[in-house]
Amino acid sequence: GAVVSQHPSRVICKSGTSVKIECRSLDFQATTMFWYRQFPKQSLMLMATSNEGSKATYEQGVEKDKFLINHASLTLSTLTVTSAHPEDSSFYICRALGGGTQETQYFGPGTRLLVL
Amino acid sequence: GESVGLHLPTLSVQEGDNSIINCAYSNSASDYFIWYKQESGKGPQFIIDIRSNMDKRQGQRVTVLLNKTVKHLSLQIAATQPGDSAVYFCAEKITGGGNKLTFGTGTQLKVEL
């Protein structure tokens, strides 16, 4: 079946550095990818929606200059957390939409970010 | 056992019993609902979905019920097994919302042996 991967699965970085997280659809073309953030014991909060070849649409309260999203191809979207701070520590999950049907959508396994 | 949704984030059931996890939604324009299972440290896993023109849908050991009148969704798991222990989220898609999913708070299901 279709699979979505994320890399890295886990990352620890120093405060002030930038971290790039990749989301790949492995056997289908994802026209749209969504990025979510999940804090411990909380629900998934949508951060932004990215469509291939166009600028991402950010949810209210999400800083677009801090969370840079690039969707350069139909199989890859990246989320870069710039100048990361400890409060950015979270579980980041992508969801890829595509495969020919409206509801064909898969979540990635998530990336655990810890900012020291 | 039965949860009361947002007011009871943890549901404990005995192995073999049936579980009922509830979810309330607020947007009457929601036309598609999905239940996800999330194990610790992993991404959400699709369980079952239902469109707003349906009241009930069954899968393998799972049933989703939709009551649009009171904007309520439930997930029933038959013969709950230890492997069912996880956090369960309902998600809704709003008509014209561009395929965005809005997630509920979630319910932690604990299966006791």
Interface residues (C-beta under 8 A of the other chain):
Chain A: V4 Q6 T32 F34 Q42 S43 L44 M45 L46 T49 F91 I93 R95 L97 Q102 E103 Q105 Y106 F107 G108 P109 G110 R112
Chain B: Y32 Y36 G41 K42 G43 P44 Q45 F46 D49 F89 G98 N99 K100 L101 T102 F103 G104 T105 G106
